[in-house]
Amino acid sequence: MSAAPPSTVRPPLSTARVVVAVVALAIGGFAIGTTEFVTMGVLPDIAEGVGVDIPSAGHVISVYALGVVVGAPVIAALSARLPRRALLIGLMAAFLVGNGLTALAPGYGTLLLARFLTGLPHGAYFGVASLVAASLVAPHLRGRAVSSVMLGLAAAMLTGVPAATWLGQQFGWRSAYWTVVVLAAMTVAAVLAVVPSSPGRSEATVRGELGALRRPQVLLTLLVGIVGFGGMFALYSYIAPVVTDVAELSRGTVPVVLLAYGAGGVVGTVLGGRLADLSLFRSLVGSLVVLGVLLVGVALTSPYPVALFVGVFLVSVAASTLAICLQMRLMETAGEAQMLGAALNHSALNLANALGAWLGGLVIAAGLGYRAPSVVGAGLAALGLLPLAISAVLRRRAGRTPVRLAPAPTRQVRVPAA
């Protein structure tokens, strides 16, 4: 291979520079995670503020998820040729504007529109950020680099969402979204300051990018995410009545259980990066199997408070590990459209959210009780193994042909463990 022209040679990045670059990308994940889940914490305040009932206010959550599902593939396909740092800044600027419009929304209709617009850059941001982080490190460390970016999302569940919820309850629900605006502005400044510039794919076309959706392995992995990860949301969507009606704990205990869930997310995100680097496909299968078993355990032991806390924590560990493995698998199977693959993971997970919550609601409405959604979740995890089995057969037939991620703009360096 011929040497690069002198004009394209960049000075090598230090390990410290790579670390701060990944941290800058993770701040964006923290902001996105905060805005995605804080709405659930201030939903009664939003309903009162815009003059609707709580079920109607719940549509605010749904339209955000719809924005994620629509925006991830469309933006990723349209923007593949753009320089990646500039794209990250643009996506986070759009996210900032969306949250600002949310905080300023005068009524219910404008609030719905603002939340839809805010969701559009969600998946694309994580897709670009994952690809940039992976390009900064050696191949055997890419799982850890991607999980470090996703750690911002897990950290939001642990600290950002509770803090923003408290602000929203104390100073009005709009203050929660102004907090996210500040976080988005911090991300823009940090990315501009420390994330290395890197070119897009000049040869990319929208048709070529969306062609990844014709790849059987991509579609099978998306199906694993939609169905298998839906099992976690079947439990999480109804965790409050599980705490109060099944374990017979006070309403004040619900945030503590959610804190255990957030802590499990941090552990699982870190663990997922390491396992993906060791053996991606086996880790994907293993995390899905463990998730199903743990959901059965929660269904059986949730009347016992200690067991419920432990079970929720472990379910979160397994689910977060699964999410990282899904992200890496999509990046591996999407061919040259790796940014699209990484972005599609977030579309799949939002569809999983809708599927798990819907099926969990059906069994509750059928009178089967609040432990039933966990059983449904275990069934979804088991169903997720079917596309994985098909994927394994196709993989064995085709042989293992690793797909290279985009080359790093500088020399690869080792990233300390997240």
LINFEN-V35334 format. One record per pair of residues at least 24 apart in sequence whose ideal C-beta (glycine too) atoms are under 6 Angstrom apart, sorted by sequence separation. I is the first residue (numbers start at 0). J is the second residue. D is the distance in whole Angstrom. If there is no record, write none. Layout:
BEGIN
i:I j:J d:D
i:I j:J d:D
END
This chain:
BEGIN
i:293 j:317 d:6
i:94 j:120 d:5
i:93 j:120 d:5
i:290 j:317 d:4
i:289 j:317 d:5
i:290 j:318 d:6
i:90 j:120 d:4
i:286 j:317 d:6
i:290 j:321 d:6
i:90 j:123 d:6
i:90 j:124 d:5
i:286 j:320 d:4
i:287 j:321 d:6
i:286 j:321 d:4
i:286 j:324 d:6
i:87 j:127 d:5
i:86 j:127 d:5
i:283 j:324 d:4
i:282 j:324 d:5
i:83 j:127 d:6
i:283 j:328 d:6
i:75 j:123 d:5
i:83 j:131 d:5
i:275 j:323 d:6
i:279 j:327 d:6
i:62 j:111 d:5
i:66 j:115 d:4
i:70 j:119 d:3
i:74 j:123 d:4
i:259 j:308 d:5
i:263 j:312 d:4
i:267 j:316 d:4
i:271 j:320 d:4
i:275 j:324 d:5
i:266 j:316 d:5
i:270 j:320 d:5
i:63 j:114 d:5
i:67 j:118 d:4
i:71 j:122 d:3
i:75 j:126 d:5
i:260 j:311 d:5
i:264 j:315 d:5
i:268 j:319 d:5
i:272 j:323 d:6
i:62 j:114 d:5
i:66 j:118 d:2
i:71 j:123 d:6
i:259 j:311 d:5
i:263 j:315 d:3
i:267 j:319 d:3
i:271 j:323 d:3
i:275 j:327 d:4
i:62 j:115 d:5
i:66 j:119 d:5
i:259 j:312 d:5
i:263 j:316 d:4
i:267 j:320 d:4
i:271 j:324 d:6
i:67 j:121 d:4
i:59 j:114 d:5
i:63 j:118 d:4
i:67 j:122 d:5
i:246 j:301 d:6
i:256 j:311 d:6
i:260 j:315 d:5
i:264 j:319 d:5
i:51 j:107 d:5
i:245 j:301 d:5
i:248 j:304 d:6
i:49 j:106 d:6
i:245 j:302 d:6
i:49 j:107 d:4
i:246 j:304 d:5
i:227 j:287 d:5
i:241 j:301 d:6
i:49 j:110 d:6
i:246 j:307 d:5
i:27 j:91 d:6
i:34 j:98 d:6
i:230 j:294 d:6
i:337 j:404 d:6
i:301 j:370 d:6
i:102 j:173 d:4
i:331 j:402 d:5
i:298 j:370 d:5
i:102 j:176 d:4
i:101 j:176 d:5
i:102 j:177 d:5
i:298 j:373 d:4
i:297 j:373 d:5
i:298 j:374 d:5
i:98 j:176 d:5
i:294 j:373 d:5
i:98 j:179 d:5
i:99 j:180 d:5
i:98 j:180 d:5
i:294 j:376 d:4
i:295 j:377 d:5
i:294 j:377 d:4
i:95 j:180 d:6
i:291 j:377 d:5
i:231 j:318 d:4
i:95 j:183 d:4
i:94 j:183 d:5
i:291 j:380 d:3
i:31 j:121 d:6
i:290 j:380 d:5
i:291 j:381 d:5
i:91 j:183 d:6
i:287 j:380 d:6
i:91 j:186 d:5
i:91 j:187 d:5
i:287 j:383 d:5
i:27 j:124 d:6
i:88 j:187 d:6
i:224 j:325 d:5
i:88 j:190 d:6
i:87 j:190 d:5
i:284 j:387 d:6
i:24 j:128 d:4
i:157 j:261 d:3
i:156 j:261 d:4
i:24 j:132 d:6
i:156 j:264 d:5
i:157 j:265 d:6
i:220 j:328 d:5
i:220 j:329 d:5
i:84 j:194 d:5
i:21 j:132 d:5
i:153 j:264 d:4
i:84 j:196 d:5
i:153 j:265 d:5
i:83 j:197 d:5
i:153 j:268 d:4
i:217 j:332 d:5
i:82 j:198 d:6
i:216 j:332 d:4
i:217 j:333 d:6
i:82 j:199 d:6
i:17 j:135 d:5
i:81 j:199 d:5
i:150 j:268 d:5
i:80 j:199 d:5
i:149 j:268 d:5
i:232 j:351 d:6
i:28 j:148 d:6
i:32 j:152 d:4
i:79 j:199 d:6
i:228 j:348 d:6
i:232 j:352 d:5
i:236 j:356 d:4
i:79 j:200 d:5
i:80 j:201 d:6
i:29 j:151 d:4
i:33 j:155 d:5
i:146 j:268 d:5
i:211 j:333 d:4
i:225 j:347 d:5
i:229 j:351 d:4
i:233 j:355 d:4
i:237 j:359 d:5
i:25 j:148 d:5
i:28 j:151 d:3
i:32 j:155 d:3
i:37 j:160 d:5
i:41 j:164 d:6
i:80 j:203 d:5
i:224 j:347 d:3
i:228 j:351 d:4
i:232 j:355 d:3
i:236 j:359 d:6
i:24 j:148 d:5
i:28 j:152 d:4
i:36 j:160 d:5
i:40 j:164 d:3
i:48 j:172 d:6
i:79 j:203 d:4
i:224 j:348 d:6
i:232 j:356 d:6
i:245 j:369 d:5
i:25 j:150 d:6
i:29 j:154 d:6
i:146 j:271 d:5
i:211 j:336 d:4
i:225 j:350 d:5
i:229 j:354 d:4
i:233 j:358 d:6
i:244 j:369 d:5
i:245 j:370 d:6
i:21 j:147 d:5
i:25 j:151 d:4
i:29 j:155 d:5
i:33 j:159 d:4
i:37 j:163 d:4
i:41 j:167 d:4
i:146 j:272 d:3
i:221 j:347 d:5
i:225 j:351 d:5
i:229 j:355 d:4
i:233 j:359 d:4
i:33 j:160 d:6
i:37 j:164 d:6
i:45 j:172 d:5
i:44 j:172 d:4
i:208 j:336 d:5
i:211 j:339 d:5
i:241 j:369 d:5
i:76 j:205 d:5
i:79 j:208 d:5
i:143 j:272 d:4
i:240 j:369 d:5
i:29 j:159 d:6
i:33 j:163 d:5
i:142 j:272 d:4
i:41 j:172 d:4
i:208 j:339 d:5
i:76 j:208 d:4
i:237 j:369 d:6
i:76 j:209 d:5
i:142 j:275 d:3
i:41 j:175 d:6
i:142 j:276 d:4
i:237 j:372 d:5
i:139 j:276 d:6
i:37 j:175 d:5
i:234 j:372 d:6
i:233 j:372 d:4
i:234 j:373 d:5
i:233 j:375 d:5
i:234 j:376 d:5
i:233 j:376 d:4
i:34 j:179 d:4
i:33 j:179 d:5
i:230 j:376 d:4
i:269 j:417 d:5
i:30 j:179 d:6
i:230 j:379 d:4
i:229 j:379 d:5
i:230 j:380 d:4
i:30 j:182 d:4
i:30 j:183 d:5
i:226 j:379 d:6
i:227 j:380 d:5
i:30 j:186 d:6
i:226 j:382 d:5
i:227 j:383 d:2
i:226 j:383 d:5
i:26 j:185 d:6
i:27 j:186 d:4
i:26 j:186 d:5
i:223 j:383 d:5
i:26 j:189 d:6
i:223 j:386 d:5
i:222 j:386 d:4
i:223 j:387 d:6
i:23 j:189 d:4
i:23 j:190 d:5
i:219 j:386 d:4
i:23 j:193 d:5
i:219 j:389 d:6
i:23 j:194 d:6
i:219 j:390 d:4
i:20 j:193 d:5
i:19 j:193 d:5
i:20 j:194 d:5
i:216 j:390 d:6
i:146 j:323 d:5
i:215 j:393 d:6
i:142 j:327 d:5
i:130 j:337 d:6
i:130 j:338 d:5
i:127 j:338 d:6
i:197 j:408 d:4
i:126 j:338 d:5
i:129 j:341 d:4
i:195 j:408 d:5
i:126 j:341 d:4
i:126 j:342 d:3
i:123 j:342 d:5
i:122 j:342 d:4
i:125 j:345 d:6
i:122 j:345 d:3
i:122 j:346 d:6
i:79 j:338 d:6
i:75 j:338 d:5
i:76 j:339 d:6
i:75 j:339 d:4
i:75 j:342 d:4
i:150 j:417 d:5
i:144 j:414 d:6
i:147 j:417 d:4
i:71 j:342 d:4
i:72 j:343 d:6
i:133 j:404 d:5
i:134 j:405 d:5
i:71 j:343 d:6
i:135 j:407 d:6
i:134 j:407 d:5
i:71 j:345 d:5
i:137 j:411 d:4
i:140 j:414 d:6
i:71 j:346 d:4
i:136 j:411 d:6
i:67 j:345 d:6
i:68 j:346 d:5
i:136 j:414 d:5
i:68 j:349 d:5
i:67 j:349 d:5
i:64 j:349 d:4
i:17 j:412 d:5
i:12 j:409 d:4
i:17 j:414 d:6
i:11 j:409 d:5
i:14 j:412 d:5
i:11 j:410 d:4
i:9 j:409 d:5
END
